[in-house]
Amino acid sequence: MASRPRFLSPLLLATLAIAGPAAAQSQLTDAQTRYMGAYVFEKQLGIFREYCATDPQGAAALKSGVDTFRSSNPDFAAALQARPTEPEFTAGVANFDSQFETVATQMRTQLAQQPAAQQCTALGQQLGALRFATLLEEGRKRAEAMQAAPPPTP
């Protein structure tokens, strides 16, 4: 069994956790949460594709994992296609987009620490086993924990 990339789950969860507050000032509806989770995940897949493009075998392994994820998670595609249109939510998505480059930079830095072939094969395997509903639930729990944490002392 291939080793699990140490960065995938923490980055996915952290990004999903910040997506909620960035997506809207008020509490997100279930539809908004599902869309934002799918949107964030899709943006992260773009970073993985960019990284894995340097290795043909790695790129193929990643594509296979993404294809498996998509076919095993029809709720992902449905969420991505059902973009909420409320002005506050739309502004929140734009705000998230402006902040995503920081996360993308962190992802690229972590990915660059190992050769693409090894990382991309492991990423593909891990992505193929992920469940969208589980990612959303873990992201929700992380967001709640972050909101409940006391503010740092100056």
CYANA upper distance limits for C-alpha pairs under 8 A (distance plus 0.5 A):
  2 ALA  CA    122 ALA  CA      6.43
  2 ALA  CA    125 GLN  CA      8.49
  3 SER  CA    122 ALA  CA      7.05
  4 ARG  CA    122 ALA  CA      6.59
  4 ARG  CA    123 LEU  CA      8.06
  4 ARG  CA    126 GLN  CA      7.46
  5 PRO  CA    119 GLN  CA      7.24
  5 PRO  CA    122 ALA  CA      6.91
  5 PRO  CA    123 LEU  CA      7.18
  6 ARG  CA     10 PRO  CA      8.28
  7 PHE  CA     11 LEU  CA      6.46
  7 PHE  CA    107 MET  CA      8.49
  7 PHE  CA    110 GLN  CA      7.66
  8 LEU  CA     12 LEU  CA      6.59
  8 LEU  CA    123 LEU  CA      8.14
  9 SER  CA     13 LEU  CA      6.45
 10 PRO  CA     14 ALA  CA      6.36
 11 LEU  CA     15 THR  CA      6.38
 11 LEU  CA    107 MET  CA      8.08
 12 LEU  CA     16 LEU  CA      6.56
 12 LEU  CA     41 PHE  CA      7.59
 12 LEU  CA     44 GLN  CA      8.28
 12 LEU  CA    135 LEU  CA      8.39
 12 LEU  CA    139 GLY  CA      8.49
 13 LEU  CA     17 ALA  CA      6.49
 13 LEU  CA    135 LEU  CA      7.65
 13 LEU  CA    138 GLU  CA      7.10
 13 LEU  CA    139 GLY  CA      5.53
 13 LEU  CA    142 ARG  CA      7.46
 14 ALA  CA     18 ILE  CA      6.79
 14 ALA  CA    139 GLY  CA      7.69
 14 ALA  CA    142 ARG  CA      7.83
 15 THR  CA     19 ALA  CA      6.47
 15 THR  CA     40 VAL  CA      7.53
 15 THR  CA    103 VAL  CA      7.94
 16 LEU  CA     20 GLY  CA      7.33
 16 LEU  CA     36 MET  CA      8.30
 16 LEU  CA     37 GLY  CA      6.46
 16 LEU  CA     40 VAL  CA      7.13
 16 LEU  CA     41 PHE  CA      8.45
 16 LEU  CA    136 LEU  CA      7.99
 16 LEU  CA    139 GLY  CA      5.58
 16 LEU  CA    140 ARG  CA      8.18
 16 LEU  CA    143 ALA  CA      8.29
 17 ALA  CA     21 PRO  CA      8.15
 17 ALA  CA    139 GLY  CA      5.55
 17 ALA  CA    140 ARG  CA      6.99
 17 ALA  CA    142 ARG  CA      6.20
 17 ALA  CA    143 ALA  CA      4.88
 17 ALA  CA    146 MET  CA      8.39
 18 ILE  CA     22 ALA  CA      6.60
 18 ILE  CA    143 ALA  CA      7.43
 19 ALA  CA     23 ALA  CA      6.16
 19 ALA  CA     36 MET  CA      7.15
 19 ALA  CA     37 GLY  CA      7.99
 19 ALA  CA     40 VAL  CA      7.72
 19 ALA  CA     96 PHE  CA      7.02
 20 GLY  CA     24 ALA  CA      7.26
 20 GLY  CA     28 LEU  CA      7.47
 20 GLY  CA     33 THR  CA      7.53
 20 GLY  CA     36 MET  CA      7.88
 20 GLY  CA    143 ALA  CA      7.77
 21 PRO  CA     25 GLN  CA      6.93
 22 ALA  CA     92 GLY  CA      5.88
 22 ALA  CA     93 VAL  CA      7.43
 22 ALA  CA     95 ASN  CA      6.72
 22 ALA  CA     96 PHE  CA      5.72
 23 ALA  CA     28 LEU  CA      8.47
 23 ALA  CA     36 MET  CA      7.80
 23 ALA  CA     89 PHE  CA      6.18
 23 ALA  CA     90 THR  CA      7.98
 23 ALA  CA     91 ALA  CA      7.78
 23 ALA  CA     92 GLY  CA      4.14
 23 ALA  CA     93 VAL  CA      5.35
 23 ALA  CA     94 ALA  CA      8.38
 23 ALA  CA     95 ASN  CA      7.54
 23 ALA  CA     96 PHE  CA      6.74
 24 ALA  CA     28 LEU  CA      7.26
 24 ALA  CA     88 GLU  CA      6.45
 24 ALA  CA     89 PHE  CA      5.52
 24 ALA  CA     91 ALA  CA      7.91
 24 ALA  CA     92 GLY  CA      5.20
 24 ALA  CA     93 VAL  CA      8.15
 25 GLN  CA     88 GLU  CA      7.87
 25 GLN  CA     92 GLY  CA      8.00
 28 LEU  CA     32 GLN  CA      6.15
 28 LEU  CA     33 THR  CA      6.39
 29 THR  CA     33 THR  CA      6.61
 30 ASP  CA     34 ARG  CA      6.64
 31 ALA  CA     35 TYR  CA      6.61
 31 ALA  CA     79 ALA  CA      7.80
 31 ALA  CA     82 ALA  CA      8.28
 31 ALA  CA     84 PRO  CA      7.75
 32 GLN  CA     36 MET  CA      6.46
 32 GLN  CA     83 ARG  CA      8.04
 32 GLN  CA     84 PRO  CA      6.66
 32 GLN  CA     89 PHE  CA      8.21
 33 THR  CA     37 GLY  CA      6.51
 33 THR  CA    136 LEU  CA      8.27
 34 ARG  CA     38 ALA  CA      6.70
 34 ARG  CA     76 PHE  CA      8.34
 34 ARG  CA     79 ALA  CA      5.98
 34 ARG  CA     80 LEU  CA      8.28
 34 ARG  CA    136 LEU  CA      7.62
 35 TYR  CA     39 TYR  CA      6.44
 35 TYR  CA     79 ALA  CA      5.23
 35 TYR  CA     80 LEU  CA      5.76
 35 TYR  CA     81 GLN  CA      8.33
 35 TYR  CA     82 ALA  CA      7.17
 35 TYR  CA     83 ARG  CA      6.52
 35 TYR  CA     84 PRO  CA      8.00
 36 MET  CA     40 VAL  CA      6.46
 36 MET  CA     80 LEU  CA      8.45
 36 MET  CA     93 VAL  CA      8.31
 37 GLY  CA     41 PHE  CA      6.60
 37 GLY  CA    135 LEU  CA      8.43
 37 GLY  CA    136 LEU  CA      6.77
 38 ALA  CA     42 GLU  CA      6.54
 38 ALA  CA     76 PHE  CA      6.37
 38 ALA  CA     77 ALA  CA      8.17
 38 ALA  CA     79 ALA  CA      6.76
 38 ALA  CA     80 LEU  CA      5.94
 38 ALA  CA    132 PHE  CA      8.49
 39 TYR  CA     43 LYS  CA      6.81
 39 TYR  CA     80 LEU  CA      6.68
 40 VAL  CA     44 GLN  CA      6.82
 41 PHE  CA     45 LEU  CA      6.68
 42 GLU  CA     46 GLY  CA      6.91
 43 LYS  CA     47 ILE  CA      7.33
 44 GLN  CA     48 PHE  CA      6.93
 44 GLN  CA    104 ALA  CA      7.99
 45 LEU  CA     49 ARG  CA      6.55
 46 GLY  CA     50 GLU  CA      6.65
 47 ILE  CA     51 TYR  CA      6.74
 47 ILE  CA    104 ALA  CA      7.26
 47 ILE  CA    107 MET  CA      7.98
 47 ILE  CA    108 ARG  CA      7.80
 48 PHE  CA     52 CYS  CA      6.51
 48 PHE  CA     62 LEU  CA      8.40
 48 PHE  CA    120 CYS  CA      8.30
 49 ARG  CA     53 ALA  CA      6.41
 49 ARG  CA     59 ALA  CA      7.35
 49 ARG  CA     62 LEU  CA      7.86
 50 GLU  CA     54 THR  CA      8.26
 51 TYR  CA    108 ARG  CA      7.93
 51 TYR  CA    111 LEU  CA      7.83
 51 TYR  CA    116 ALA  CA      7.41
 52 CYS  CA     56 PRO  CA      8.03
 52 CYS  CA     58 GLY  CA      6.10
 52 CYS  CA     59 ALA  CA      5.28
 52 CYS  CA     62 LEU  CA      7.80
 52 CYS  CA    116 ALA  CA      6.24
 52 CYS  CA    117 ALA  CA      7.98
 52 CYS  CA    120 CYS  CA      6.37
 53 ALA  CA     58 GLY  CA      8.04
 53 ALA  CA     59 ALA  CA      5.92
 54 THR  CA     59 ALA  CA      8.12
 54 THR  CA    116 ALA  CA      7.49
 55 ASP  CA     59 ALA  CA      6.45
 55 ASP  CA    116 ALA  CA      6.63
 55 ASP  CA    117 ALA  CA      6.44
 56 PRO  CA     60 ALA  CA      6.66
 57 GLN  CA     61 ALA  CA      6.69
 57 GLN  CA    117 ALA  CA      7.06
 57 GLN  CA    121 THR  CA      8.34
 58 GLY  CA     62 LEU  CA      6.60
 58 GLY  CA    116 ALA  CA      6.84
 58 GLY  CA    117 ALA  CA      5.13
 58 GLY  CA    118 GLN  CA      7.77
 58 GLY  CA    119 GLN  CA      8.05
 58 GLY  CA    120 CYS  CA      5.13
 58 GLY  CA    121 THR  CA      5.86
 59 ALA  CA     63 LYS  CA      6.58
 59 ALA  CA    120 CYS  CA      7.13
 60 ALA  CA     64 SER  CA      6.61
 61 ALA  CA     65 GLY  CA      6.77
 61 ALA  CA    120 CYS  CA      6.92
 61 ALA  CA    121 THR  CA      5.62
 61 ALA  CA    123 LEU  CA      8.43
 61 ALA  CA    124 GLY  CA      5.68
 61 ALA  CA    125 GLN  CA      8.05
 62 LEU  CA     66 VAL  CA      6.62
 62 LEU  CA    120 CYS  CA      6.16
 62 LEU  CA    121 THR  CA      6.83
 62 LEU  CA    123 LEU  CA      6.74
 62 LEU  CA    124 GLY  CA      4.49
 62 LEU  CA    125 GLN  CA      8.15
 62 LEU  CA    127 LEU  CA      8.37
 63 LYS  CA     67 ASP  CA      6.48
 63 LYS  CA    124 GLY  CA      7.38
 64 SER  CA     68 THR  CA      6.64
 64 SER  CA    124 GLY  CA      6.89
 64 SER  CA    128 GLY  CA      8.03
 65 GLY  CA     69 PHE  CA      6.56
 65 GLY  CA    123 LEU  CA      7.95
 65 GLY  CA    124 GLY  CA      4.50
 65 GLY  CA    125 GLN  CA      6.14
 65 GLY  CA    126 GLN  CA      7.73
 65 GLY  CA    127 LEU  CA      5.69
 65 GLY  CA    128 GLY  CA      4.67
 65 GLY  CA    129 ALA  CA      8.38
 66 VAL  CA     70 ARG  CA      6.59
 66 VAL  CA    124 GLY  CA      7.16
 66 VAL  CA    127 LEU  CA      6.57
 66 VAL  CA    128 GLY  CA      6.63
 67 ASP  CA     71 SER  CA      6.66
 67 ASP  CA    128 GLY  CA      7.97
 68 THR  CA     72 SER  CA      6.46
 68 THR  CA    127 LEU  CA      8.29
 68 THR  CA    128 GLY  CA      5.44
 68 THR  CA    129 ALA  CA      8.37
 69 PHE  CA     73 ASN  CA      6.44
 69 PHE  CA    127 LEU  CA      6.55
 69 PHE  CA    128 GLY  CA      5.15
 69 PHE  CA    129 ALA  CA      7.31
 69 PHE  CA    130 LEU  CA      6.97
 69 PHE  CA    131 ARG  CA      7.85
 70 ARG  CA     74 PRO  CA      6.84
 70 ARG  CA     76 PHE  CA      7.44
 70 ARG  CA     77 ALA  CA      7.56
 72 SER  CA    131 ARG  CA      8.07
 73 ASN  CA     77 ALA  CA      7.88
 73 ASN  CA    131 ARG  CA      6.98
 73 ASN  CA    132 PHE  CA      6.69
 74 PRO  CA     78 ALA  CA      6.80
 75 ASP  CA     79 ALA  CA      6.45
 75 ASP  CA    132 PHE  CA      7.77
 75 ASP  CA    133 ALA  CA      8.46
 76 PHE  CA     80 LEU  CA      6.73
 76 PHE  CA    132 PHE  CA      6.65
 77 ALA  CA     81 GLN  CA      6.71
 78 ALA  CA     82 ALA  CA      6.76
 79 ALA  CA     83 ARG  CA      7.78
 84 PRO  CA     89 PHE  CA      7.65
 84 PRO  CA     90 THR  CA      7.99
 85 THR  CA     89 PHE  CA      7.41
 85 THR  CA     90 THR  CA      6.68
 86 GLU  CA     90 THR  CA      6.65
 87 PRO  CA     91 ALA  CA      6.60
 88 GLU  CA     92 GLY  CA      6.69
 89 PHE  CA     93 VAL  CA      6.75
 90 THR  CA     94 ALA  CA      6.89
 91 ALA  CA     95 ASN  CA      6.69
 92 GLY  CA     96 PHE  CA      6.63
 93 VAL  CA     97 ASP  CA      6.66
 94 ALA  CA     98 SER  CA      6.88
 95 ASN  CA     99 GLN  CA      7.00
 96 PHE  CA    100 PHE  CA      6.47
 97 ASP  CA    101 GLU  CA      8.05
 99 GLN  CA    103 VAL  CA      8.02
100 PHE  CA    104 ALA  CA      6.62
101 GLU  CA    105 THR  CA      6.48
102 THR  CA    106 GLN  CA      6.94
103 VAL  CA    107 MET  CA      6.67
104 ALA  CA    108 ARG  CA      6.62
105 THR  CA    109 THR  CA      6.66
106 GLN  CA    110 GLN  CA      6.73
107 MET  CA    111 LEU  CA      6.49
108 ARG  CA    112 ALA  CA      6.50
109 THR  CA    113 GLN  CA      7.35
111 LEU  CA    116 ALA  CA      8.17
111 LEU  CA    119 GLN  CA      7.89
112 ALA  CA    116 ALA  CA      8.20
114 GLN  CA    118 GLN  CA      7.79
114 GLN  CA    119 GLN  CA      7.15
115 PRO  CA    119 GLN  CA      6.97
116 ALA  CA    120 CYS  CA      6.07
117 ALA  CA    121 THR  CA      6.67
118 GLN  CA    122 ALA  CA      6.92
119 GLN  CA    123 LEU  CA      6.49
120 CYS  CA    124 GLY  CA      6.46
121 THR  CA    125 GLN  CA      6.85
122 ALA  CA    126 GLN  CA      6.63
123 LEU  CA    127 LEU  CA      6.40
124 GLY  CA    128 GLY  CA      6.58
125 GLN  CA    129 ALA  CA      7.08
126 GLN  CA    130 LEU  CA      6.96
130 LEU  CA    134 THR  CA      8.16
130 LEU  CA    135 LEU  CA      8.10
131 ARG  CA    135 LEU  CA      6.91
132 PHE  CA    136 LEU  CA      6.78
133 ALA  CA    137 GLU  CA      6.73
134 THR  CA    138 GLU  CA      6.59
135 LEU  CA    139 GLY  CA      6.49
136 LEU  CA    140 ARG  CA      6.53
137 GLU  CA    141 LYS  CA      6.72
138 GLU  CA    142 ARG  CA      6.64
139 GLY  CA    143 ALA  CA      6.56
140 ARG  CA    144 GLU  CA      6.66
141 LYS  CA    145 ALA  CA      6.65
142 ARG  CA    146 MET  CA      6.61
143 ALA  CA    147 GLN  CA      6.63
144 GLU  CA    148 ALA  CA      6.57
145 ALA  CA    149 ALA  CA      6.61
